[in-house]
Amino acid sequence: MKALGLLSLLLALLIVVVQAKKQLSVTHQATPGAAASAASSAGVDLPKVDNAEDARRAQQRVQDDVNRLMQGRASDVARGVDDADKP
């Protein structure tokens, strides 16, 4: 009786693993196409990355842009806090 319970448990685990693997493979295949589609509909040009150096440059460009935007936002917040203190 215990063997039947163990066999059922292993079968259920196998089904869960197969479904999870299938779901993950579908998710990873759909992501690049979805991102490219969303970017093109928003009018954003995607950079062409052919090698590791291009990827590093693109990553650095994005990081610089994010840092610049965050600095601007931080100064906006600081100005807002300063203005709120004034009567």
N, CA, C and O atoms as a GROMACS GRO file, in nm:
protein
  348
    1MET      N    1   0.081  -0.118   0.000
    1MET     CA    2   0.000   0.000   0.000
    1MET      C    3   0.086   0.125   0.000
    1MET      O    4   0.055   0.223  -0.068
    2LYS      N    5   0.197   0.122   0.079
    2LYS     CA    6   0.287   0.236   0.082
    2LYS      C    7   0.353   0.256  -0.055
    2LYS      O    8   0.376   0.369  -0.097
    3ALA      N    9   0.381   0.148  -0.122
    3ALA     CA   10   0.446   0.157  -0.254
    3ALA      C   11   0.353   0.227  -0.353
    3ALA      O   12   0.400   0.305  -0.435
    4LEU      N   13   0.224   0.200  -0.346
    4LEU     CA   14   0.128   0.264  -0.435
    4LEU      C   15   0.120   0.414  -0.406
    4LEU      O   16   0.109   0.495  -0.499
    5GLY      N   17   0.125   0.451  -0.280
    5GLY     CA   18   0.124   0.593  -0.242
    5GLY      C   19   0.249   0.665  -0.290
    5GLY      O   20   0.241   0.777  -0.340
    6LEU      N   21   0.364   0.599  -0.275
    6LEU     CA   22   0.489   0.657  -0.320
    6LEU      C   23   0.492   0.670  -0.472
    6LEU      O   24   0.539   0.771  -0.525
    7LEU      N   25   0.442   0.571  -0.541
    7LEU     CA   26   0.436   0.574  -0.687
    7LEU      C   27   0.343   0.686  -0.734
    7LEU      O   28   0.375   0.756  -0.831
    8SER      N   29   0.232   0.705  -0.668
    8SER     CA   30   0.139   0.814  -0.703
    8SER      C   31   0.204   0.949  -0.679
    8SER      O   32   0.188   1.041  -0.760
    9LEU      N   33   0.275   0.962  -0.570
    9LEU     CA   34   0.344   1.087  -0.540
    9LEU      C   35   0.451   1.118  -0.644
    9LEU      O   36   0.462   1.233  -0.688
   10LEU      N   37   0.528   1.019  -0.684
   10LEU     CA   38   0.630   1.039  -0.787
   10LEU      C   39   0.568   1.074  -0.921
   10LEU      O   40   0.622   1.156  -0.995
   11LEU      N   41   0.456   1.014  -0.954
   11LEU     CA   42   0.387   1.045  -1.079
   11LEU      C   43   0.336   1.189  -1.078
   11LEU      O   44   0.348   1.260  -1.178
   12ALA      N   45   0.281   1.231  -0.967
   12ALA     CA   46   0.233   1.369  -0.956
   12ALA      C   47   0.349   1.467  -0.966
   12ALA      O   48   0.337   1.570  -1.032
   13LEU      N   49   0.460   1.437  -0.903
   13LEU     CA   50   0.578   1.522  -0.910
   13LEU      C   51   0.631   1.530  -1.053
   13LEU      O   52   0.671   1.637  -1.098
   14LEU      N   53   0.632   1.418  -1.123
   14LEU     CA   54   0.676   1.415  -1.262
   14LEU      C   55   0.587   1.504  -1.350
   14LEU      O   56   0.637   1.576  -1.435
   15ILE      N   57   0.459   1.497  -1.328
   15ILE     CA   58   0.366   1.580  -1.407
   15ILE      C   59   0.391   1.728  -1.380
   15ILE      O   60   0.390   1.809  -1.474
   16VAL      N   61   0.412   1.765  -1.255
   16VAL     CA   62   0.437   1.905  -1.220
   16VAL      C   63   0.567   1.953  -1.284
   16VAL      O   64   0.572   2.064  -1.337
   17VAL      N   65   0.671   1.872  -1.279
   17VAL     CA   66   0.800   1.910  -1.337
   17VAL      C   67   0.789   1.927  -1.488
   17VAL      O   68   0.842   2.024  -1.542
   18VAL      N   69   0.721   1.838  -1.556
   18VAL     CA   70   0.705   1.847  -1.701
   18VAL      C   71   0.627   1.973  -1.737
   18VAL      O   72   0.664   2.043  -1.832
   19GLN      N   73   0.521   2.002  -1.664
   19GLN     CA   74   0.441   2.122  -1.692
   19GLN      C   75   0.521   2.249  -1.666
   19GLN      O   76   0.512   2.345  -1.742
   20ALA      N   77   0.599   2.251  -1.558
   20ALA     CA   78   0.681   2.368  -1.527
   20ALA      C   79   0.787   2.391  -1.635
   20ALA      O   80   0.811   2.504  -1.676
   21LYS      N   81   0.849   2.283  -1.679
   21LYS     CA   82   0.951   2.294  -1.784
   21LYS      C   83   0.889   2.346  -1.913
   21LYS      O   84   0.947   2.430  -1.981
   22LYS      N   85   0.772   2.296  -1.947
   22LYS     CA   86   0.703   2.339  -2.069
   22LYS      C   87   0.667   2.487  -2.058
   22LYS      O   88   0.683   2.561  -2.155
   23GLN      N   89   0.617   2.529  -1.942
   23GLN     CA   90   0.578   2.669  -1.923
   23GLN      C   91   0.699   2.761  -1.932
   23GLN      O   92   0.691   2.868  -1.992
   24LEU      N   93   0.809   2.722  -1.872
   24LEU     CA   94   0.929   2.805  -1.876
   24LEU      C   95   0.985   2.816  -2.018
   24LEU      O   96   1.031   2.923  -2.057
   25SER      N   97   0.982   2.709  -2.093
   25SER     CA   98   1.035   2.715  -2.229
   25SER      C   99   0.947   2.804  -2.317
   25SER      O  100   0.999   2.873  -2.404
   26VAL      N  101   0.817   2.803  -2.297
   26VAL     CA  102   0.727   2.890  -2.373
   26VAL      C  103   0.750   3.036  -2.334
   26VAL      O  104   0.751   3.123  -2.421
   27THR      N  105   0.769   3.063  -2.206
   27THR     CA  106   0.792   3.199  -2.158
   27THR      C  107   0.920   3.256  -2.216
   27THR      O  108   0.921   3.371  -2.260
   28HIS      N  109   1.027   3.180  -2.216
   28HIS     CA  110   1.155   3.230  -2.266
   28HIS      C  111   1.152   3.250  -2.417
   28HIS      O  112   1.222   3.339  -2.466
   29GLN      N  113   1.076   3.175  -2.490
   29GLN     CA  114   1.069   3.192  -2.634
   29GLN      C  115   0.986   3.313  -2.671
   29GLN      O  116   1.014   3.379  -2.771
   30ALA      N  117   0.883   3.344  -2.594
   30ALA     CA  118   0.793   3.452  -2.629
   30ALA      C  119   0.845   3.588  -2.588
   30ALA      O  120   0.802   3.689  -2.644
   31THR      N  121   0.934   3.596  -2.493
   31THR     CA  122   0.978   3.723  -2.439
   31THR      C  123   1.047   3.814  -2.540
   31THR      O  124   1.007   3.930  -2.551
   32PRO      N  125   1.147   3.769  -2.616
   32PRO     CA  126   1.212   3.862  -2.708
   32PRO      C  127   1.118   3.916  -2.814
   32PRO      O  128   1.125   4.035  -2.847
   33GLY      N  129   1.031   3.836  -2.868
   33GLY     CA  130   0.937   3.883  -2.969
   33GLY      C  131   0.839   3.983  -2.910
   33GLY      O  132   0.806   4.082  -2.976
   34ALA      N  133   0.794   3.959  -2.789
   34ALA     CA  134   0.701   4.050  -2.725
   34ALA      C  135   0.768   4.184  -2.695
   34ALA      O  136   0.706   4.289  -2.712
   35ALA      N  137   0.893   4.180  -2.652
   35ALA     CA  138   0.964   4.305  -2.622
   35ALA      C  139   0.987   4.384  -2.750
   35ALA      O  140   0.970   4.506  -2.751
   36ALA      N  141   1.026   4.317  -2.856
   36ALA     CA  142   1.049   4.386  -2.984
   36ALA      C  143   0.920   4.443  -3.038
   36ALA      O  144   0.919   4.554  -3.092
   37SER      N  145   0.811   4.371  -3.024
   37SER     CA  146   0.682   4.418  -3.071
   37SER      C  147   0.638   4.541  -2.992
   37SER      O  148   0.590   4.638  -3.050
   38ALA      N  149   0.653   4.537  -2.861
   38ALA     CA  150   0.614   4.650  -2.778
   38ALA      C  151   0.700   4.772  -2.807
   38ALA      O  152   0.650   4.885  -2.811
   39ALA      N  153   0.830   4.751  -2.829
   39ALA     CA  154   0.920   4.863  -2.858
   39ALA      C  155   0.887   4.925  -2.993
   39ALA      O  156   0.887   5.048  -3.006
   40SER      N  157   0.860   4.843  -3.092
   40SER     CA  158   0.830   4.898  -3.224
   40SER      C  159   0.697   4.972  -3.224
   40SER      O  160   0.683   5.073  -3.294
   41SER      N  161   0.599   4.923  -3.149
   41SER     CA  162   0.470   4.993  -3.144
   41SER      C  163   0.483   5.124  -3.067
   41SER      O  164   0.403   5.216  -3.089
   42ALA      N  165   0.581   5.135  -2.978
   42ALA     CA  166   0.603   5.260  -2.904
   42ALA      C  167   0.694   5.355  -2.981
   42ALA      O  168   0.716   5.467  -2.937
   43GLY      N  169   0.746   5.311  -3.095
   43GLY     CA  170   0.832   5.396  -3.175
   43GLY      C  171   0.976   5.401  -3.127
   43GLY      O  172   1.047   5.497  -3.154
   44VAL      N  173   1.020   5.299  -3.055
   44VAL     CA  174   1.155   5.294  -3.001
   44VAL      C  175   1.240   5.206  -3.092
   44VAL      O  176   1.201   5.094  -3.127
   45ASP      N  177   1.358   5.257  -3.130
   45ASP     CA  178   1.450   5.177  -3.210
   45ASP      C  179   1.535   5.091  -3.118
   45ASP      O  180   1.597   5.141  -3.024
   46LEU      N  181   1.537   4.961  -3.144
   46LEU     CA  182   1.618   4.871  -3.064
   46LEU      C  183   1.759   4.865  -3.120
   46LEU      O  184   1.778   4.856  -3.242
   47PRO      N  185   1.861   4.871  -3.032
   47PRO     CA  186   1.998   4.864  -3.082
   47PRO      C  187   2.030   4.723  -3.130
   47PRO      O  188   1.981   4.625  -3.075
   48LYS      N  189   2.113   4.715  -3.233
   48LYS     CA  190   2.155   4.584  -3.284
   48LYS      C  191   2.279   4.542  -3.207
   48LYS      O  192   2.379   4.613  -3.205
   49VAL      N  193   2.272   4.428  -3.144
   49VAL     CA  194   2.382   4.377  -3.063
   49VAL      C  195   2.431   4.248  -3.126
   49VAL      O  196   2.362   4.145  -3.122
   50ASP      N  197   2.552   4.254  -3.183
   50ASP     CA  198   2.607   4.137  -3.253
   50ASP      C  199   2.714   4.065  -3.173
   50ASP      O  200   2.737   3.946  -3.193
   51ASN      N  201   2.780   4.135  -3.081
   51ASN     CA  202   2.888   4.070  -3.007
   51ASN      C  203   2.890   4.122  -2.864
   51ASN      O  204   2.807   4.205  -2.826
   52ALA      N  205   2.984   4.074  -2.786
   52ALA     CA  206   2.990   4.108  -2.644
   52ALA      C  207   3.020   4.256  -2.623
   52ALA      O  208   2.968   4.317  -2.530
   53GLU      N  209   3.103   4.313  -2.707
   53GLU     CA  210   3.138   4.454  -2.692
   53GLU      C  211   3.016   4.543  -2.717
   53GLU      O  212   2.995   4.640  -2.644
   54ASP      N  213   2.937   4.511  -2.819
   54ASP     CA  214   2.814   4.586  -2.843
   54ASP      C  215   2.718   4.574  -2.725
   54ASP      O  216   2.652   4.671  -2.687
   55ALA      N  217   2.710   4.455  -2.668
   55ALA     CA  218   2.622   4.433  -2.554
   55ALA      C  219   2.667   4.515  -2.434
   55ALA      O  220   2.584   4.573  -2.364
   56ARG      N  221   2.799   4.520  -2.412
   56ARG     CA  222   2.852   4.600  -2.301
   56ARG      C  223   2.822   4.748  -2.322
   56ARG      O  224   2.783   4.818  -2.228
   57ARG      N  225   2.840   4.795  -2.445
   57ARG     CA  226   2.813   4.937  -2.474
   57ARG      C  227   2.665   4.969  -2.454
   57ARG      O  228   2.631   5.072  -2.395
   58ALA      N  229   2.578   4.882  -2.501
   58ALA     CA  230   2.434   4.904  -2.485
   58ALA      C  231   2.396   4.903  -2.338
   58ALA      O  232   2.316   4.985  -2.293
   59GLN      N  233   2.453   4.810  -2.262
   59GLN     CA  234   2.423   4.803  -2.120
   59GLN      C  235   2.473   4.928  -2.049
   59GLN      O  236   2.405   4.981  -1.961
   60GLN      N  237   2.592   4.975  -2.085
   60GLN     CA  238   2.647   5.097  -2.023
   60GLN      C  239   2.562   5.219  -2.057
   60GLN      O  240   2.541   5.306  -1.973
   61ARG      N  241   2.512   5.224  -2.182
   61ARG     CA  242   2.428   5.335  -2.224
   61ARG      C  243   2.298   5.338  -2.142
   61ARG      O  244   2.254   5.444  -2.098
   62VAL      N  245   2.238   5.222  -2.124
   62VAL     CA  246   2.115   5.213  -2.046
   62VAL      C  247   2.142   5.253  -1.900
   62VAL      O  248   2.064   5.326  -1.840
   63GLN      N  249   2.253   5.204  -1.846
   63GLN     CA  250   2.286   5.236  -1.708
   63GLN      C  251   2.309   5.386  -1.691
   63GLN      O  252   2.264   5.445  -1.593
   64ASP      N  253   2.379   5.449  -1.786
   64ASP     CA  254   2.402   5.593  -1.780
   64ASP      C  255   2.270   5.670  -1.788
   64ASP      O  256   2.250   5.768  -1.716
   65ASP      N  257   2.181   5.626  -1.877
   65ASP     CA  258   2.051   5.693  -1.891
   65ASP      C  259   1.969   5.682  -1.762
   65ASP      O  260   1.909   5.780  -1.718
   66VAL      N  261   1.968   5.564  -1.703
   66VAL     CA  262   1.892   5.545  -1.579
   66VAL      C  263   1.951   5.630  -1.468
   66VAL      O  264   1.877   5.692  -1.391
   67ASN      N  265   2.084   5.634  -1.458
   67ASN     CA  266   2.147   5.716  -1.353
   67ASN      C  267   2.116   5.864  -1.373
   67ASN      O  268   2.089   5.935  -1.276
   68ARG      N  269   2.118   5.910  -1.498
   68ARG     CA  270   2.088   6.050  -1.526
   68ARG      C  271   1.942   6.082  -1.487
   68ARG      O  272   1.915   6.185  -1.426
   69LEU      N  273   1.850   5.993  -1.522
   69LEU     CA  274   1.710   6.014  -1.487
   69LEU      C  275   1.689   6.012  -1.336
   69LEU      O  276   1.611   6.092  -1.283
   70MET      N  277   1.757   5.922  -1.267
   70MET     CA  278   1.743   5.914  -1.122
   70MET      C  279   1.799   6.038  -1.054
   70MET      O  280   1.742   6.085  -0.956
   71GLN      N  281   1.909   6.093  -1.106
   71GLN     CA  282   1.965   6.215  -1.049
   71GLN      C  283   1.867   6.331  -1.066
   71GLN      O  284   1.848   6.411  -0.975
   72GLY      N  285   1.805   6.339  -1.184
   72GLY     CA  286   1.706   6.443  -1.208
   72GLY      C  287   1.587   6.428  -1.116
   72GLY      O  288   1.536   6.528  -1.064
   73ARG      N  289   1.544   6.307  -1.095
   73ARG     CA  290   1.430   6.282  -1.007
   73ARG      C  291   1.466   6.316  -0.862
   73ARG      O  292   1.383   6.370  -0.789
   74ALA      N  293   1.589   6.284  -0.821
   74ALA     CA  294   1.631   6.314  -0.685
   74ALA      C  295   1.633   6.464  -0.661
   74ALA      O  296   1.594   6.511  -0.554
   75SER      N  297   1.677   6.541  -0.760
   75SER     CA  298   1.679   6.686  -0.742
   75SER      C  299   1.536   6.740  -0.740
   75SER      O  300   1.508   6.835  -0.666
   76ASP      N  301   1.445   6.682  -0.819
   76ASP     CA  302   1.305   6.724  -0.815
   76ASP      C  303   1.243   6.697  -0.678
   76ASP      O  304   1.170   6.781  -0.626
   77VAL      N  305   1.273   6.583  -0.622
   77VAL     CA  306   1.220   6.548  -0.491
   77VAL      C  307   1.279   6.642  -0.385
   77VAL      O  308   1.207   6.688  -0.297
   78ALA      N  309   1.409   6.670  -0.394
   78ALA     CA  310   1.473   6.760  -0.297
   78ALA      C  311   1.411   6.899  -0.305
   78ALA      O  312   1.386   6.962  -0.202
   79ARG      N  313   1.386   6.947  -0.427
   79ARG     CA  314   1.323   7.077  -0.442
   79ARG      C  315   1.182   7.076  -0.384
   79ARG      O  316   1.139   7.172  -0.321
   80GLY      N  317   1.110   6.968  -0.406
   80GLY     CA  318   0.975   6.956  -0.352
   80GLY      C  319   0.973   6.956  -0.201
   80GLY      O  320   0.884   7.015  -0.140
   81VAL      N  321   1.071   6.891  -0.139
   81VAL     CA  322   1.081   6.888   0.007
   81VAL      C  323   1.118   7.028   0.058
   81VAL      O  324   1.062   7.074   0.157
   82ASP      N  325   1.211   7.095  -0.010
   82ASP     CA  326   1.249   7.230   0.031
   82ASP      C  327   1.132   7.325   0.022
   82ASP      O  328   1.111   7.406   0.112
   83ASP      N  329   1.054   7.317  -0.086
   83ASP     CA  330   0.938   7.405  -0.104
   83ASP      C  331   0.829   7.375  -0.002
   83ASP      O  332   0.757   7.466   0.039
   84ALA      N  333   0.816   7.252   0.040
   84ALA     CA  334   0.713   7.215   0.136
   84ALA      C  335   0.743   7.272   0.274
   84ALA      O  336   0.651   7.295   0.353
   85ASP      N  337   0.871   7.294   0.306
   85ASP     CA  338   0.909   7.346   0.435
   85ASP      C  339   0.880   7.496   0.450
   85ASP      O  340   0.870   7.549   0.560
   86LYS      N  341   0.867   7.563   0.338
   86LYS     CA  342   0.846   7.709   0.340
   86LYS      C  343   0.698   7.739   0.364
   86LYS      O  344   0.611   7.670   0.311
   87PRO      N  345   0.670   7.843   0.447
   87PRO     CA  346   0.530   7.878   0.473
   87PRO      C  347   0.463   7.947   0.357
   87PRO      O  348   0.346   7.982   0.365
   0.00000   0.00000   0.00000
